[in-house]
Amino acid sequence: MKSTQKYIRTSPRKLMLVADAVRKLTPVEALRQLKFIGKRAAEPLYQAIRQAVSNAKNNSGIKEESLRFKTLEINEGATFKRFRPVSRGMAHKIMKRSSHIRVVLEEKNGSKG
């Protein structure tokens, strides 16, 4: 029961703040909490968790209530490097970071995954 979202145009640091808030919860409770977290990073995390729960339910026939997070990883993706011209003919770097989300679920009583 895995789910992966790649190349999300949000920095890993911002996603980690939201992931840390829901990591200790069950996936069903995490989905409920993510609807009300007022950060833009909550939406891709919501989609990744919802996809993992659907994979567990449809492919393995496991009930939503009997799931828990095995891992919830936020990894660094590709970084787009841009430059902004400034005075005296110089330039400053702009780092447009992206992230990868990996969600792995398992049953509470067993360890499937």
C-alpha positions in Angstrom: 0.0 0.0 0.0 2.2 2.7 -1.4 1.7 6.1 -2.9 4.2 8.5 -4.5 3.8 12.1 -5.6 6.8 13.4 -7.5 8.1 16.9 -8.5 5.7 18.9 -6.3 6.5 22.6 -6.7 6.7 23.2 -2.9 9.9 23.2 -0.9 10.6 20.1 1.2 10.9 22.2 4.3 7.3 23.5 4.0 5.9 20.0 3.3 7.8 18.6 6.3 6.0 21.0 8.6 2.6 19.7 7.5 3.8 16.1 7.4 5.1 16.3 11.0 1.6 17.5 12.1 -0.2 14.4 10.9 2.5 11.7 11.1 1.3 10.3 14.5 -2.3 10.1 13.4 -4.1 7.4 11.6 -4.5 8.0 7.8 -8.2 8.6 8.1 -7.7 11.2 10.9 -4.8 12.7 9.0 -7.1 13.3 6.0 -9.6 15.0 8.2 -7.0 17.2 9.7 -5.4 18.1 6.4 -8.7 19.6 5.1 -8.4 22.3 7.8 -4.7 23.0 7.9 -4.3 26.5 6.3 -1.2 25.8 4.3 -0.8 25.2 0.6 1.5 22.2 1.2 -1.5 20.4 2.8 -3.2 19.7 -0.6 -0.5 17.5 -2.2 0.0 15.6 1.0 -3.8 15.1 1.3 -3.8 13.7 -2.3 -0.9 11.3 -1.6 -2.4 9.9 1.6 -5.8 9.6 0.0 -4.3 7.7 -2.9 -2.4 5.3 -0.6 -5.6 4.6 1.4 -7.5 3.9 -1.9 -4.8 1.6 -3.0 -5.0 -0.4 0.2 -8.8 -0.5 0.0 -9.1 -1.4 -3.7 -6.1 -3.6 -4.3 -5.7 -5.4 -0.9 -9.3 -5.2 0.5 -8.1 -3.7 3.8 -10.5 -1.4 5.7 -9.5 2.3 6.1 -9.9 2.1 9.9 -7.3 -0.7 10.2 -4.5 1.3 8.5 -1.6 3.2 10.0 1.5 4.9 8.6 4.5 2.8 8.2 6.5 5.7 6.6 5.6 9.2 5.5 8.7 10.6 3.7 9.3 14.0 2.3 12.3 14.0 0.0 14.0 16.7 -2.0 13.3 16.7 -5.7 14.9 18.6 -8.6 15.8 22.3 -8.1 15.3 24.8 -10.8 18.1 27.4 -10.7 17.2 30.9 -11.9 18.9 34.2 -11.7 17.5 37.7 -10.9 19.5 40.6 -12.3 20.5 43.2 -9.7 22.5 46.4 -9.8 26.1 46.8 -11.0 25.6 44.0 -13.6 25.4 41.3 -11.0 22.8 38.5 -10.4 21.3 36.7 -7.4 20.4 33.1 -7.4 16.8 31.9 -7.1 16.4 28.3 -6.1 13.0 26.9 -7.1 12.8 23.7 -5.0 10.6 20.7 -5.6 9.7 17.7 -3.4 8.7 14.0 -3.6 6.2 12.5 -1.2 6.2 8.8 -0.4 3.5 7.3 1.8 3.6 3.6 2.9 0.7 2.2 4.9 0.4 -1.0 6.8 -2.3 -2.8 8.9 -2.4 -2.0 12.6 -2.4 -5.7 13.7 -0.1 -7.0 11.0 2.7 -5.7 8.9 1.8 -5.7 5.2 3.3 -3.3 2.9 
